[in-house]
Amino acid sequence: MGIVQKDAIRTSIISFIGLILGYLNKGFLFVLLFSRAEVGLVNLVMNVALLFAQFANLGTIYSTWRFFPFFRNEDRKHFGFLLANFLLVLIGIIIFTALILFSKDVIVANYEKNSHLFVDYFYLVIPLGISIVLFQLFENHLRGMQENVLTVFLQDVLLRFLTTLLLIAAFLSWLNFAQFFLLYVLLHFLTPFYLFIYLVRKGELHFSLKSIQIPKRFQKIIFSYSSFSYVNSLASIIVISLDSLMIAKYNGLSDTGVYTTTLLLISAVLFPYRSVIRVASPLVAKQWKERNKEGMLDLYRKSSSIGLLLGLLGYLIIWLPIQEIFSFIPGYEGGIWVFFFLMIGRIVDMYYGLNGVILSTSKKYKSDFAFTLLLIVCVYCFNLYLIPKYGIVGAAMSTGFVYVFYNLMRGWYISNVYALKPFQFTQAKLMLAFVIFMLVYYLMAYVTNDFSIITSKFVRIITKEILVFIGFILPIYWLNLEPESVQFVRSWKTKIFKK
């Protein structure tokens, strides 16, 4: 985990800066400047654009993770692997752009009544989706080369900072909403354009078709693998898009705005672990290549323990002061229980974080199709019942509980087929520490009437976060309940004091 630790801390620091900018943008400026319907529109178009990107990549993301280690050879220009993927993505863009252009009538029929703004701005999905899929293509190639910092900086810091400038321009009335939205979409082309230039100058992207020299015996394997992985890679983004699309259809863009804004709090919990997964994913393919099962098991267990710790800690940091947090954004209080139910699924998802990568890069990758199909069908069916009945909370209940079931099933399958289990006794201790802390905290909250003796909301939030530090973080450190994270903190502590 040495490489994972080193790169993960760098990307985590950059992502943390990006998270602050993200909160400033979507948690404050968006809410301040635009209506809930307009916020819902921007987030919905983004989610559909992400779905467009997942369709248009034609399986190149997972094929890069799985096969790039076999083709990584600078002298042979990596056998033209990046150029081949680039051409595939261009084909995907053409196909799905055409499908969107021909689907106007269907969109109008489904969204004209409750979400007419979505119909008016729907075509912005195309350029936004193109920018996202191109960024994903170049980012995954750099991840395969274990270059993670640049892409994280461009996406999480630079893009969000420039978005902040656009929002300030809107605040100063230099831009109306339509002008802002158009510039916001065009802004997303800066990052893939920079990576394109970077890869060309670095000699990674060549434009001669002769440079594509992938052996025929590999072409069939890659095609078969990419076809199945293509479907599987759609799962998570389809689920997110299903929630947004179905809420917009049945409840309108205002509820979509509340739901998608609440997802920003979820991203706060996910961002540190995404850095771990970003670095660990290419290492999984390397372990398969070297047939290092022990190394795979070690990577799986350590990433799961870190994921569990980060999930529980992130939940506490947001959930304990959540009433105070939502009091600063009137009209969005309905997102409180959305956060709760979604986090149930996300904590389990973080614990089983490498499940998808392990299965999709293994010889049993085809079996993941059944799990993917199960996830999508279950979320869609539960949404059909729960959204009309419970609104956005129903969507969160559906997605949260289905994610629990989905991850448990995949974890069970990997355990039976490859004897890879993430469970360790220290994880039980970590869960026990979480339960004890929650019991003590709610006893204190009951006695103090939820700390109402503290009149200032800001002070109340700070007090609750201090309690998390004293009652949860410090015991984990002192008792070494998550050895990997504790060892990492101690090593940095030693370096700082030596200086």
N, C-alpha and C positions, 0 to 999 in steps of 0.2 A: 504493500500500500504506500510505499515511499513516494512513487511518482504521483499517485492519486492525491496524497496529502499535499505535496508541494504545489501542484497545479490547482488543486481544489481551493487552497487558501487564497491563491492569487485571484482566481475567478470569483471566489466568494466575496472578497473585498470589493472587486469591481462591480459585482452584482448587487452588493449592498448599497453602493453609491447609486446604482441604477434603480434600486428599489426605492430609495428616498426620492429620486426624481419621478419615479412612477407614482408614488403617493402624492407628490406635489401636483402632478398632472391630473391623474384620474380621481384621486381622493379629495382634491381641493379645487383646482382650477376648472376642471370639467364640470364639477357639480356647481360651482359658483357661477360660471358663465352660461351654461346651457341648461335647457329643461331636461327632465328625466327621459322624455321621449327622444330628445336629440342625443343624450348620452347613450341610451339604449340603441339608437340607430348606429352610432359610430362603433360601438362594441359588437353589434350584430353583424355589420358589414365586415369587421375584422375577423370574426369567427367564421363566417362563410368564406372569406378569402383564405383563411387557414385551411379550410376544407378543400377549396380549389387547389391550393398548393399540394396538399396530400394526394389528391387525385393526379395532378399534373406531374408529380415526380416519378410516376411509373415504377416505383420500387427501388429507385436508385439509392435512397438513404440507407436501407438495410443491406443492400448489396455492397455498399462501400464498407460498412462495418465488418461484414463477413469475409469479403474477398480481397480488399485492398492490401492486407498484410501479405498475401500471396503474390501480388503484382508490384509491390513497392520495390522499385529498382531505378535509381536515378540515371544510371548509365543507359538503361533501356527506355527512359522517359515513362516509367510505370506502365509500359505497354499501351499507352494511350487510354488508360482507364478513365481519366477525368473527361477527356474529349468525348468518349463513347457515352458517358452519362449525360454530358452536356447536350448532345444531340438527342438523346432520349427525352430529356426534359423539354426541349424545344418542341418535339412532336407532341408531348403531353399537353403543353400550353396551347398549341393549335387545336387539338381535339376538344379540350374542355372549354376553350373560349367559344368555339362553334356551338357546343351544347348549350352554353349559357345564353348565347344570342338567340337561339331557337326556343328557349324556355320562357320567354317573356309572358305569354298568355297564362301559363300555369302559375307563375309567380303572382300575377295580378289577381287571379282567381282566389288564391289562398291568403293574400295579405292586404288587399285593397280595403277591406272592411275595418280591421283593427290596427293595421300598421302601414298606412298609405305612404308614409315617408320612406319606408324601406323600398317600396316600388319605385319611387322617384329617384332614389340614389343607388339602385341595385347594380347598375353597370360599373360602379366604382370597384365592385368586387374583382373585376378582371385585372386592371392594372395593379391593384394591391396584391392580389393573389400571385401575379407574375413576379413581382418584386420579392415576395416571401419565398417562393419556390427556388428562385435563383440564389437567394441568400442561403437557403438550406443546402443546396447543392454544393456551393463553395465552402460553407461551414463544415459540412461533413467530411469533405476531402481534407481540410486542415485538421479536423479532429483525428482522422486516420493517421495523420503525420504527427499527432500529439502536439499540435499547435492550437491551444484553446484560448489564450488570453486575448488575442487581437479581435476575434469574432465576438467574444463576450463584451469587450469594450465598445465595439461599434454598435452592437444591438442594444445593450443595456444602458450605456452611458451617452454616447454621442447622439443616437437617434432620439432618445428621451430628452436630452438637453435641447436639441433643436425643436422638438415638439413644445417644450416649455416656452421657447422664444415665440413660436406661433401663437400659443395661448395668451402670452403677454400682449402680442399684437391685437388679438381679439379683445382682450380686456380694455385696451386703449381705443377700441372701436375702429382700428385700422382695417379690420377684416370682419365681414359678417360670417354667419355660420357656413353658408355654402362655399365661400372663398376659403375659409379655414379648412373645411373638409377636403377640398380639392388639393390644397397645398400639403395637407397632412398625408394624403395618399402618395403624392409625388415625392415627398420626403423619403419614403421607404425605398426608393430606388438608389439612394446615395450609398447605402451599405453594400449591396451586391455589386454596384459599379466599382466601388473601391476594391473589393475583394477580387473582382475580375482583373483589374489592372495589376493588383498585387501578385496574383497567381501567374499572369502572363510574364511580368518582369522577373519573377522568381524562377521561371522556366518550367512551371508545373502544368501549364495549359498550352498545348500546341494545336495548331489549326490544320495540320496536314493529316488527311485521312489515312495516309500510309503509316502514321505513328500508332494507329490502332492495330495492335498485333496480338490480341488476346487469342490464345490457342483454341481451336475448334472444340476440343474436349471440354474446355472450361465454359465456352459460350452456352452450351446446352444446360450445364449445371447452373450457371448464373441466371439464365432465363427462367428455368424452373423455380429456382429459389426466389428470384425477384417477384415472380408472379404471385406466389403465395404470400411472401412478406409484404407485397404491395397492399394486399387486402388487409393483412393483420395490422399494418402500420396506420391504417385508417381508423382503427377502433377508438382510440382516446379522443381524437379530434372530432370524430363523428358524434361521440357522446356529448361533448361540449357544444357542438353545433346543434345537435338535436334539442338539447335543453333550450338554447336561445331561440331557435326557429319555432319550436312548439309553443313557448311562452309568448313570443311575438304573435303567433297565429291566434291563440286562444285568449290571451290577456292584454295584448298590445305592447307598444314599445316602452311605456312608462315602467311596467313591471320588468321588462327586459333590462332596462337601465339599472334598476335596483339589484337584480340578480347578477348581472355582469360586473357591476361595481363591487359587489360582495366578493366576487372571485378575486379581486385585487388583494383582499385580506388572505385568501388562500394562497396566492402567489408569494406572499410574505413568508408563509410557513414553508413553501416548497423551494424557495430560491437557494438556500444553502445546499440542500440535497441534490438539486439539479446540477450543481457544480461537481458533486461527487459522481453522479451518473454520467455527466458529460465526459469526465476523464476516465471513468472505469469501463465504459461501454467498449471502446476499442481494445481494452485489455482482455475482455472476455473472448473476443475473436482470436486474440493471440494465444490464450490458454487452450482453446480448441485446436489451434494449429499445432501447438507443441504437445498436445494430448496430456496436458498437465492438470489432471483431475484434482490433485491436492491444492494446487494453486487456485483453481476455480472455486473449490469449496471454501478456501480461506478468504478469497475476494467476496464471495457470496455472503458469508457469515459476518464479516466485518462491515460490509456496506449495509447489511440488514440491521445490525446493531446501531450503526450511525443513523440510519434512516428512522429507526424507532425513537432514538433519543431526540433527534431534530423534530420529528412529528409531535411527540408529546410536549416538548418544550415550546414549540411554535404554537400549539393549541393553547397552552396555559397563558402565554404572553398576550394572545389576542382575546381569548374567551373570558378571562377574569375581569378585564376592564371593558368588555364589549358594550355594555350599556352606555358608559361614558363616551366611548369612541363614536357610537352611532348618534349620540345626542348632538354631536357637532355637525351632522349632515341631516337636517330635518327632511322627512319624507322617505328616508331610506331605512327606517327602523325594521321593516319587514325582512331585511337581510340578516337579522340576528340569528334566527333559527335556520336560515339557509346555510350560514357558516357552520353551525353545529352539525347538521346532518352531512354536509359535504365533507367535513373534517373526519368524520367516522370512516368514510371510505378512503380518504387521502392518507390517513395514518397507516392503515393496512397496506395501501398502495406503496407508501414509502418504505415500509418494512420489507415488502416483497419486491423492492425496486428493480432488481436485476432479473426478475423472472422473465420479463418479455425479451430482454437482450439475450439471456442464456438460451431460451427456447428458439428464438428466431435465428440465432447463429449456429444452432446445432443441426445434426442430421435429421432430427424429428421436427424440423421447422414447419412441415405441412400440417402437423397436428394442431398447431396454434390457430389454424383457421376455425376450428370448431369452437374454441374459446372466444375468439373474436366475434364470431356470428352470435354466440350466446349472449355476449355483453350487449351488442347492439340491439338485438331483438328484445332482451329483457328491459333495457332502458326505454325503448320505444313503447312497449306494451304498458309498462308501469306509468310512464308519462301520460299516456292516453287516459288512464284512469285517475291518476293523482293530480295532474295539473288542473283539470276542470273542477276538481273537488277541493283542493288545498292550495291552488295557485303556485307561486314560486317555491314555497316550502315543500309542496308535493314533488316538484321537480328535483329538489335537493334530496328529499327522502329516497326517491327512486334511484338517483345516481349514486348516492352514498352507499346504500345497502347493496346495490348490484355490484359496485366495486369491491365490496368485502367478499361477496360470494365468488366473483370472478378471480380475485387474487388467491383465495383459498383453494379453488379448484386447480389453478395453474401451479400453485406451490405443491399441491398433493401430487400432481402428475410428474413434475420434475423430480420430486422425491422418490417416486416409484420407478421411474425410468432410469435416472442417472444417480440415484442415491445422494442427491445434493439437498441438504436440509440446512436452512438458515438458523435453526434453533440452537441457542446456547443458554446455560444456566444463568449467566449474568443478565440475560434479557429478562428473566423472571424477577430478578432482584430489582431491575430498573422499573418494571411494571408495578412491583410492590411499593417502591418509593413513590411512584406517581399516585397510587391509590391512597397511601397514608397522607401524602401532602394534601390531596383533594379533601379528605375527611377533616383534617385539621383546619384547612382554609374555610370550608363551609360552616364549621362549628364557630370559627371566629366571625364569619359574615353574619351568622344567625344572632350571635350575642351582640354584635355592633350594628344590627339592622343594615347589613351590607355597607358597613363603614360610613354610614350617613353622618356620623359625628364630624367627618371631614367635609367641609362645605365646598371647597374648591374641587372642581372636576379634574383639573390638571394634577393637583396634589394627590387626589384619590387614585388616579392612574399610576402615578409614580410609586405610591405606597404599595399597590398591588404587585407592581413589577419587582419591587424590593423584596416582597414576600416570596415571589417565585425564585429570586436569586438565593435568598437565605434558606428557604425551606426545600428547594428542589435541586438547584444547581450545585450549591456547596456540598450537600451530602453525597451527590454523585461523584464529585471531585475527591472528597475526603475518603469515601469508601470504595473508590475505584470501580464504580458500577458499570461504566462503559470504558473498558481499558484503552481502546484505540483512541478515543477522543481525549481521555485524561492524559495519556502518554503524549499526545500531540501538544496539548496545552502546557504540560510540564516542560517539554523540550523548548517551546517558545519562551516560557518563563525563564529557563536557564540561560538562553541566548540573550534575553533582555538584561538580566542582572549581570551577566558577564561584561556587557558593554558599559 
